[in-house]
Each structure stands twice: as structure tokens, then as C-alpha cells.
Amino acid sequence: MLLALTVASAAIPTSALLSTDVILATLVYAGIGLVIFVVGFWLWDKATPADLWGEICRGNQAVAILAAGVAIGLAIIIGSAIHG
């Protein structure tokens, strides 16, 4: 597997990976992903009956762990959707 990755990466010229188009596309997709993530997390926060940020600020570790799980789940879903 490692040999196949090495051979495949050797076939792509480095200049193609650092072109302006590639960097711009990466920044655009990262921006789109961040916006979708923030909106999704905000919607999740509004859909719950409790004040999540207030609970986290009061030291409620269970809510903080739940929020972290939701954030990781959203990130995985968005990353998979963008990657294809």
C-alpha cells in the first residue's frame, strides 16, 4: 500500500499541487465548510431546550462532551460531503 502511494505521489508534479487555482479552491472549500459547520452547530444549539453555552460556562462537563461529539460528527459529515 505504501509503495502504491509513493508511486502515485511521484507521478504528480509538485508545481501542480501548489498552483494558485489549487490554493484558491482549498481556501474556498474550507470557508464553505466552516460556514456550514457554524450554521449547523447554531441550529443544533437552537433545537435543544437548554441553554447549552450557559451550561458549559457553568462547568457542566456532560454538556461539553455532548457538544464536542456533535461538533466532531458535523465535521465528519461536512468533510465527507466536500471530499465526495
MOPAC internal coordinates of N, CA, C and O (Angstrom, degrees):
PM7 1SCF
backbone

  N    0.0000 0     0.00 0     0.00 0    0    0    0
  C    1.4457 1     0.00 0     0.00 0    1    0    0
  C    1.5251 1   110.13 1     0.00 0    2    1    0
  O    1.2310 1   120.73 1   135.19 1    3    2    1
  N    1.3321 1   116.21 1   -44.81 1    3    2    1
  C    1.4584 1   120.43 1  -179.50 1    5    3    2
  C    1.5248 1   110.70 1   -64.21 1    6    5    3
  O    1.2310 1   120.51 1   142.31 1    7    6    5
  N    1.3308 1   116.63 1   -37.69 1    7    6    5
  C    1.4583 1   120.19 1   178.03 1    9    7    6
  C    1.5213 1   110.87 1   -63.65 1   10    9    7
  O    1.2310 1   120.44 1   139.89 1   11   10    9
  N    1.3249 1   116.76 1   -40.11 1   11   10    9
  C    1.4700 1   120.22 1   179.38 1   13   11   10
  C    1.5189 1   110.76 1   -65.17 1   14   13   11
  O    1.2310 1   120.08 1   140.74 1   15   14   13
  N    1.3257 1   117.46 1   -39.26 1   15   14   13
  C    1.4604 1   120.47 1   177.85 1   17   15   14
  C    1.5157 1   111.50 1   -66.91 1   18   17   15
  O    1.2310 1   120.45 1   141.78 1   19   18   17
  N    1.3195 1   116.74 1   -38.22 1   19   18   17
  C    1.4482 1   120.81 1   179.42 1   21   19   18
  C    1.5243 1   110.40 1   -66.42 1   22   21   19
  O    1.2310 1   120.17 1   136.65 1   23   22   21
  N    1.3097 1   117.29 1   -43.35 1   23   22   21
  C    1.4549 1   121.64 1   179.61 1   25   23   22
  C    1.5311 1   110.12 1   -66.28 1   26   25   23
  O    1.2310 1   120.34 1   138.05 1   27   26   25
  N    1.3297 1   116.96 1   -41.95 1   27   26   25
  C    1.4658 1   120.37 1  -179.01 1   29   27   26
  C    1.5253 1   110.93 1   -66.51 1   30   29   27
  O    1.2310 1   120.26 1   139.86 1   31   30   29
  N    1.3294 1   117.11 1   -40.14 1   31   30   29
  C    1.4619 1   118.92 1  -179.17 1   33   31   30
  C    1.5240 1   111.46 1   -73.10 1   34   33   31
  O    1.2310 1   119.81 1   155.22 1   35   34   33
  N    1.3253 1   117.96 1   -24.78 1   35   34   33
  C    1.4557 1   120.31 1   178.87 1   37   35   34
  C    1.5318 1   111.06 1   -73.52 1   38   37   35
  O    1.2310 1   120.27 1   157.85 1   39   38   37
  N    1.3316 1   117.08 1   -22.15 1   39   38   37
  C    1.4595 1   120.28 1  -178.34 1   41   39   38
  C    1.5256 1   112.51 1   -79.36 1   42   41   39
  O    1.2310 1   119.60 1   161.33 1   43   42   41
  N    1.3343 1   118.38 1   -18.67 1   43   42   41
  C    1.4591 1   121.96 1  -178.68 1   45   43   42
  C    1.5248 1   108.40 1   -93.83 1   46   45   43
  O    1.2310 1   119.75 1   -58.26 1   47   46   45
  N    1.3151 1   118.09 1   121.74 1   47   46   45
  C    1.4663 1   119.14 1   178.71 1   49   47   46
  C    1.5291 1   110.65 1   -68.12 1   50   49   47
  O    1.2310 1   120.62 1   -36.90 1   51   50   49
  N    1.3118 1   116.42 1   143.10 1   51   50   49
  C    1.4567 1   122.26 1  -177.99 1   53   51   50
  C    1.5197 1   111.21 1   -62.84 1   54   53   51
  O    1.2310 1   119.60 1   145.67 1   55   54   53
  N    1.3030 1   118.38 1   -34.33 1   55   54   53
  C    1.4636 1   120.91 1  -179.18 1   57   55   54
  C    1.5222 1   111.54 1   -63.49 1   58   57   55
  O    1.2310 1   119.61 1   150.27 1   59   58   57
  N    1.3419 1   118.34 1   -29.73 1   59   58   57
  C    1.4640 1   121.08 1   178.80 1   61   59   58
  C    1.5218 1   111.08 1   -72.06 1   62   61   59
  O    1.2310 1   120.32 1   150.61 1   63   62   61
  N    1.3303 1   117.00 1   -29.39 1   63   62   61
  C    1.4583 1   120.34 1  -179.89 1   65   63   62
  C    1.5209 1   112.22 1   -77.90 1   66   65   63
  O    1.2310 1   119.86 1   157.24 1   67   66   65
  N    1.3166 1   117.87 1   -22.76 1   67   66   65
  C    1.4524 1   121.41 1  -177.36 1   69   67   66
  C    1.5209 1   112.51 1  -110.50 1   70   69   67
  O    1.2310 1   120.34 1  -157.09 1   71   70   69
  N    1.3107 1   116.96 1    22.91 1   71   70   69
  C    1.4593 1   119.22 1  -179.60 1   73   71   70
  C    1.5303 1   109.62 1   -74.27 1   74   73   71
  O    1.2310 1   120.87 1   -18.41 1   75   74   73
  N    1.2961 1   115.94 1   161.59 1   75   74   73
  C    1.4613 1   121.87 1  -179.11 1   77   75   74
  C    1.5244 1   110.97 1   -63.17 1   78   77   75
  O    1.2310 1   120.08 1   142.06 1   79   78   77
  N    1.3253 1   117.46 1   -37.94 1   79   78   77
  C    1.4613 1   121.02 1   179.69 1   81   79   78
  C    1.5253 1   111.60 1   -63.22 1   82   81   79
  O    1.2310 1   120.53 1   138.09 1   83   82   81
  N    1.3140 1   116.58 1   -41.91 1   83   82   81
  C    1.4649 1   120.62 1  -179.30 1   85   83   82
  C    1.5248 1   110.19 1   -67.52 1   86   85   83
  O    1.2310 1   120.07 1   135.83 1   87   86   85
  N    1.3097 1   117.48 1   -44.17 1   87   86   85
  C    1.4667 1   120.80 1   179.98 1   89   87   86
  C    1.5244 1   110.20 1   -64.83 1   90   89   87
  O    1.2310 1   120.06 1   137.83 1   91   90   89
  N    1.3306 1   117.48 1   -42.17 1   91   90   89
  C    1.4587 1   120.76 1   178.72 1   93   91   90
  C    1.5273 1   111.43 1   -64.40 1   94   93   91
  O    1.2310 1   120.23 1   136.79 1   95   94   93
  N    1.3189 1   117.16 1   -43.21 1   95   94   93
  C    1.4660 1   120.60 1   178.22 1   97   95   94
  C    1.5253 1   111.00 1   -62.79 1   98   97   95
  O    1.2310 1   120.35 1   139.98 1   99   98   97
  N    1.3264 1   116.94 1   -40.02 1   99   98   97
  C    1.4612 1   120.86 1   178.15 1  101   99   98
  C    1.5146 1   111.14 1   -62.15 1  102  101   99
  O    1.2310 1   120.39 1   135.63 1  103  102  101
  N    1.3215 1   116.86 1   -44.37 1  103  102  101
  C    1.4640 1   120.40 1   179.12 1  105  103  102
  C    1.5239 1   111.87 1   -66.02 1  106  105  103
  O    1.2310 1   120.22 1   141.10 1  107  106  105
  N    1.3261 1   117.19 1   -38.90 1  107  106  105
  C    1.4712 1   120.45 1   178.86 1  109  107  106
  C    1.5232 1   110.35 1   -65.20 1  110  109  107
  O    1.2310 1   120.07 1   133.30 1  111  110  109
  N    1.3250 1   117.46 1   -46.70 1  111  110  109
  C    1.4590 1   120.32 1   179.46 1  113  111  110
  C    1.5300 1   111.51 1   -65.33 1  114  113  111
  O    1.2310 1   119.98 1   142.86 1  115  114  113
  N    1.3137 1   117.64 1   -37.14 1  115  114  113
  C    1.4656 1   120.27 1   176.66 1  117  115  114
  C    1.5224 1   110.37 1   -64.54 1  118  117  115
  O    1.2310 1   120.05 1   138.33 1  119  118  117
  N    1.3234 1   117.51 1   -41.67 1  119  118  117
  C    1.4615 1   121.10 1   178.16 1  121  119  118
  C    1.5172 1   111.73 1   -64.14 1  122  121  119
  O    1.2310 1   120.41 1   135.83 1  123  122  121
  N    1.3309 1   116.82 1   -44.17 1  123  122  121
  C    1.4607 1   120.78 1   178.18 1  125  123  122
  C    1.5230 1   110.18 1   -61.69 1  126  125  123
  O    1.2310 1   120.57 1   136.46 1  127  126  125
  N    1.3276 1   116.52 1   -43.54 1  127  126  125
  C    1.4670 1   120.53 1   178.86 1  129  127  126
  C    1.5210 1   112.43 1   -62.06 1  130  129  127
  O    1.2310 1   120.40 1   138.71 1  131  130  129
  N    1.3353 1   116.85 1   -41.29 1  131  130  129
  C    1.4655 1   119.73 1   178.90 1  133  131  130
  C    1.5258 1   111.81 1   -65.77 1  134  133  131
  O    1.2310 1   120.43 1   138.90 1  135  134  133
  N    1.3244 1   116.79 1   -41.10 1  135  134  133
  C    1.4677 1   119.86 1   179.03 1  137  135  134
  C    1.5267 1   110.37 1   -63.78 1  138  137  135
  O    1.2310 1   120.21 1   134.38 1  139  138  137
  N    1.3255 1   117.20 1   -45.62 1  139  138  137
  C    1.4645 1   120.69 1   178.97 1  141  139  138
  C    1.5243 1   110.26 1   -63.10 1  142  141  139
  O    1.2310 1   119.92 1   140.37 1  143  142  141
  N    1.3281 1   117.75 1   -39.63 1  143  142  141
  C    1.4569 1   121.54 1   179.05 1  145  143  142
  C    1.5287 1   111.11 1   -62.80 1  146  145  143
  O    1.2310 1   120.25 1   132.84 1  147  146  145
  N    1.3253 1   117.12 1   -47.16 1  147  146  145
  C    1.4738 1   120.50 1  -178.62 1  149  147  146
  C    1.5248 1   110.50 1   -64.20 1  150  149  147
  O    1.2310 1   120.21 1   136.21 1  151  150  149
  N    1.3323 1   117.20 1   -43.79 1  151  150  149
  C    1.4618 1   120.26 1   179.37 1  153  151  150
  C    1.5322 1   110.37 1   -64.55 1  154  153  151
  O    1.2310 1   119.96 1   136.37 1  155  154  153
  N    1.3124 1   117.69 1   -43.63 1  155  154  153
  C    1.4626 1   121.19 1   178.68 1  157  155  154
  C    1.5168 1   112.55 1   -62.46 1  158  157  155
  O    1.2310 1   120.40 1   137.55 1  159  158  157
  N    1.3267 1   116.85 1   -42.45 1  159  158  157
  C    1.4596 1   120.11 1   179.37 1  161  159  158
  C    1.5230 1   110.36 1   -68.33 1  162  161  159
  O    1.2310 1   120.24 1   142.00 1  163  162  161
  N    1.3386 1   117.14 1   -38.00 1  163  162  161
  C    1.4590 1   120.90 1   177.84 1  165  163  162
  C    1.5339 1   110.71 1   -64.38 1  166  165  163
  O    1.2310 1   120.44 1   137.53 1  167  166  165
  N    1.3422 1   116.77 1   -42.47 1  167  166  165
  C    1.4634 1   120.20 1   177.35 1  169  167  166
  C    1.5200 1   111.38 1   -62.59 1  170  169  167
  O    1.2310 1   120.49 1   138.85 1  171  170  169
  N    1.3190 1   116.68 1   -41.15 1  171  170  169
  C    1.4618 1   120.38 1   178.14 1  173  171  170
  C    1.5191 1   110.22 1   -63.85 1  174  173  171
  O    1.2310 1   120.18 1   139.84 1  175  174  173
  N    1.3156 1   117.26 1   -40.16 1  175  174  173
  C    1.4633 1   121.54 1   178.93 1  177  175  174
  C    1.5270 1   110.70 1   -63.84 1  178  177  175
  O    1.2310 1   120.26 1   139.11 1  179  178  177
  N    1.3246 1   117.12 1   -40.89 1  179  178  177
  C    1.4674 1   120.84 1  -179.80 1  181  179  178
  C    1.5263 1   111.77 1   -72.54 1  182  181  179
  O    1.2310 1   119.79 1   152.63 1  183  182  181
  N    1.3262 1   118.01 1   -27.37 1  183  182  181
  C    1.4645 1   121.73 1  -178.43 1  185  183  182
  C    1.5237 1   112.85 1   -76.73 1  186  185  183
  O    1.2310 1   119.91 1   160.85 1  187  186  185
  N    1.3070 1   117.78 1   -19.15 1  187  186  185
  C    1.4619 1   120.73 1   179.97 1  189  187  186
  C    1.5264 1   109.65 1   -86.03 1  190  189  187
  O    1.2310 1   119.99 1   -32.79 1  191  190  189
  N    1.3313 1   117.63 1   147.21 1  191  190  189
  C    1.4675 1   119.92 1  -175.51 1  193  191  190
  C    1.5317 1   114.23 1   -75.26 1  194  193  191
  O    1.2310 1   119.44 1   160.10 1  195  194  193
  N    1.3032 1   118.67 1   -19.90 1  195  194  193
  C    1.4688 1   121.27 1  -176.01 1  197  195  194
  C    1.5305 1   110.63 1   -98.14 1  198  197  195
  O    1.2310 1   121.01 1   -18.19 1  199  198  197
  N    1.3208 1   115.67 1   161.81 1  199  198  197
  C    1.4658 1   121.74 1   173.75 1  201  199  198
  C    1.5277 1   107.37 1   -82.70 1  202  201  199
  O    1.2310 1   120.83 1   -84.40 1  203  202  201
  N    1.3288 1   116.02 1    95.60 1  203  202  201
  C    1.4669 1   120.11 1  -172.27 1  205  203  202
  C    1.5208 1   112.21 1   -64.40 1  206  205  203
  O    1.2310 1   120.42 1   134.10 1  207  206  205
  N    1.3400 1   116.80 1   -45.90 1  207  206  205
  C    1.4577 1   118.62 1  -178.18 1  209  207  206
  C    1.5206 1   111.11 1   -65.71 1  210  209  207
  O    1.2310 1   120.62 1   144.64 1  211  210  209
  N    1.3339 1   116.43 1   -35.36 1  211  210  209
  C    1.4647 1   119.38 1   176.21 1  213  211  210
  C    1.5181 1   111.67 1   -63.75 1  214  213  211
  O    1.2310 1   121.03 1   139.08 1  215  214  213
  N    1.3256 1   115.63 1   -40.92 1  215  214  213
  C    1.4683 1   119.91 1   178.47 1  217  215  214
  C    1.5299 1   111.14 1   -65.88 1  218  217  215
  O    1.2310 1   120.53 1   139.68 1  219  218  217
  N    1.3109 1   116.60 1   -40.32 1  219  218  217
  C    1.4656 1   119.67 1   179.16 1  221  219  218
  C    1.5295 1   110.02 1   -65.40 1  222  221  219
  O    1.2310 1   120.32 1   138.42 1  223  222  221
  N    1.3377 1   117.00 1   -41.58 1  223  222  221
  C    1.4718 1   120.54 1   178.63 1  225  223  222
  C    1.5214 1   111.71 1   -65.34 1  226  225  223
  O    1.2310 1   120.03 1   152.09 1  227  226  225
  N    1.3399 1   117.55 1   -27.91 1  227  226  225
  C    1.4616 1   120.77 1   176.94 1  229  227  226
  C    1.5272 1   112.49 1   -81.06 1  230  229  227
  O    1.2310 1   120.68 1   178.85 1  231  230  229
  N    1.3100 1   116.31 1    -1.15 1  231  230  229
  C    1.4636 1   120.06 1   174.93 1  233  231  230
  C    1.5189 1   114.59 1    94.64 1  234  233  231
  O    1.2310 1   119.75 1  -162.61 1  235  234  233
  N    1.3141 1   118.09 1    17.39 1  235  234  233
  C    1.4640 1   121.35 1   179.30 1  237  235  234
  C    1.5294 1   108.69 1   -76.19 1  238  237  235
  O    1.2310 1   121.17 1   -78.79 1  239  238  237
  N    1.3292 1   115.36 1   101.21 1  239  238  237
  C    1.4656 1   120.63 1  -175.64 1  241  239  238
  C    1.5230 1   112.42 1   -70.74 1  242  241  239
  O    1.2310 1   119.98 1   149.53 1  243  242  241
  N    1.3242 1   117.65 1   -30.47 1  243  242  241
  C    1.4653 1   120.09 1   179.60 1  245  243  242
  C    1.5288 1   110.56 1   -64.10 1  246  245  243
  O    1.2310 1   120.43 1   137.38 1  247  246  245
  N    1.3330 1   116.78 1   -42.62 1  247  246  245
  C    1.4645 1   119.97 1   178.59 1  249  247  246
  C    1.5245 1   110.12 1   -67.93 1  250  249  247
  O    1.2310 1   119.99 1   143.40 1  251  250  249
  N    1.3221 1   117.62 1   -36.60 1  251  250  249
  C    1.4690 1   121.02 1   178.18 1  253  251  250
  C    1.5293 1   110.82 1   -63.94 1  254  253  251
  O    1.2310 1   120.10 1   139.10 1  255  254  253
  N    1.3224 1   117.42 1   -40.90 1  255  254  253
  C    1.4670 1   121.16 1   178.28 1  257  255  254
  C    1.5231 1   110.09 1   -67.25 1  258  257  255
  O    1.2310 1   120.35 1   139.71 1  259  258  257
  N    1.3326 1   116.94 1   -40.29 1  259  258  257
  C    1.4583 1   120.53 1   176.96 1  261  259  258
  C    1.5293 1   110.69 1   -62.39 1  262  261  259
  O    1.2310 1   120.05 1   135.57 1  263  262  261
  N    1.3222 1   117.51 1   -44.43 1  263  262  261
  C    1.4645 1   121.31 1   178.87 1  265  263  262
  C    1.5264 1   110.79 1   -63.14 1  266  265  263
  O    1.2310 1   120.35 1   141.05 1  267  266  265
  N    1.3147 1   116.94 1   -38.95 1  267  266  265
  C    1.4666 1   120.24 1   177.77 1  269  267  266
  C    1.5253 1   110.88 1   -64.42 1  270  269  267
  O    1.2310 1   120.35 1   138.97 1  271  270  269
  N    1.3313 1   116.94 1   -41.03 1  271  270  269
  C    1.4609 1   120.46 1   177.63 1  273  271  270
  C    1.5143 1   112.38 1   -63.21 1  274  273  271
  O    1.2310 1   120.79 1   138.42 1  275  274  273
  N    1.3313 1   116.09 1   -41.58 1  275  274  273
  C    1.4621 1   120.01 1   177.70 1  277  275  274
  C    1.5292 1   110.09 1   -65.27 1  278  277  275
  O    1.2310 1   120.18 1   138.44 1  279  278  277
  N    1.3273 1   117.25 1   -41.56 1  279  278  277
  C    1.4664 1   120.57 1   179.54 1  281  279  278
  C    1.5239 1   110.88 1   -62.53 1  282  281  279
  O    1.2310 1   120.21 1   136.59 1  283  282  281
  N    1.3290 1   117.21 1   -43.41 1  283  282  281
  C    1.4707 1   120.34 1   178.97 1  285  283  282
  C    1.5233 1   110.31 1   -65.70 1  286  285  283
  O    1.2310 1   120.29 1   137.64 1  287  286  285
  N    1.3312 1   117.05 1   -42.36 1  287  286  285
  C    1.4646 1   120.39 1   178.16 1  289  287  286
  C    1.5131 1   112.22 1   -61.38 1  290  289  287
  O    1.2310 1   120.15 1   134.99 1  291  290  289
  N    1.3278 1   117.31 1   -45.01 1  291  290  289
  C    1.4614 1   120.79 1   177.16 1  293  291  290
  C    1.5254 1   111.36 1   -61.21 1  294  293  291
  O    1.2310 1   120.81 1   137.55 1  295  294  293
  N    1.3269 1   116.07 1   -42.45 1  295  294  293
  C    1.4641 1   119.96 1  -179.62 1  297  295  294
  C    1.5248 1   111.51 1   -62.98 1  298  297  295
  O    1.2310 1   120.15 1   140.01 1  299  298  297
  N    1.3189 1   117.31 1   -39.99 1  299  298  297
  C    1.4671 1   120.42 1   178.89 1  301  299  298
  C    1.5297 1   110.55 1   -65.72 1  302  301  299
  O    1.2310 1   120.55 1   135.82 1  303  302  301
  N    1.3211 1   116.56 1   -44.18 1  303  302  301
  C    1.4573 1   120.32 1  -179.85 1  305  303  302
  C    1.5245 1   111.37 1   -63.68 1  306  305  303
  O    1.2310 1   120.36 1   133.72 1  307  306  305
  N    1.3290 1   116.91 1   -46.28 1  307  306  305
  C    1.4637 1   120.36 1  -179.39 1  309  307  306
  C    1.5190 1   111.08 1   -65.82 1  310  309  307
  O    1.2310 1   120.53 1   137.39 1  311  310  309
  N    1.3321 1   116.59 1   -42.61 1  311  310  309
  C    1.4563 1   120.24 1   178.53 1  313  311  310
  C    1.5302 1   111.92 1   -61.30 1  314  313  311
  O    1.2310 1   120.51 1   138.82 1  315  314  313
  N    1.3309 1   116.63 1   -41.18 1  315  314  313
  C    1.4560 1   119.84 1   178.31 1  317  315  314
  C    1.5189 1   111.58 1   -67.32 1  318  317  315
  O    1.2310 1   120.35 1   141.69 1  319  318  317
  N    1.3246 1   116.94 1   -38.31 1  319  318  317
  C    1.4592 1   120.15 1   179.35 1  321  319  318
  C    1.5195 1   111.52 1   -66.42 1  322  321  319
  O    1.2310 1   120.41 1   139.53 1  323  322  321
  N    1.3225 1   116.83 1   -40.47 1  323  322  321
  C    1.4689 1   119.85 1   179.61 1  325  323  322
  C    1.5294 1   110.95 1   -71.02 1  326  325  323
  O    1.2310 1   120.75 1   138.99 1  327  326  325
  N    1.3316 1   116.16 1   -41.01 1  327  326  325
  C    1.4597 1   119.90 1  -177.52 1  329  327  326
  C    1.5188 1   111.37 1   -68.01 1  330  329  327
  O    1.2310 1   120.89 1   143.53 1  331  330  329
  N    1.3127 1   115.90 1   -36.47 1  331  330  329
  C    1.4787 1   119.52 1   178.34 1  333  331  330
  C    1.4432 1   110.42 1   100.19 1  334  333  331
  O    1.2310 1   120.10 1   180.00 1  335  334  333

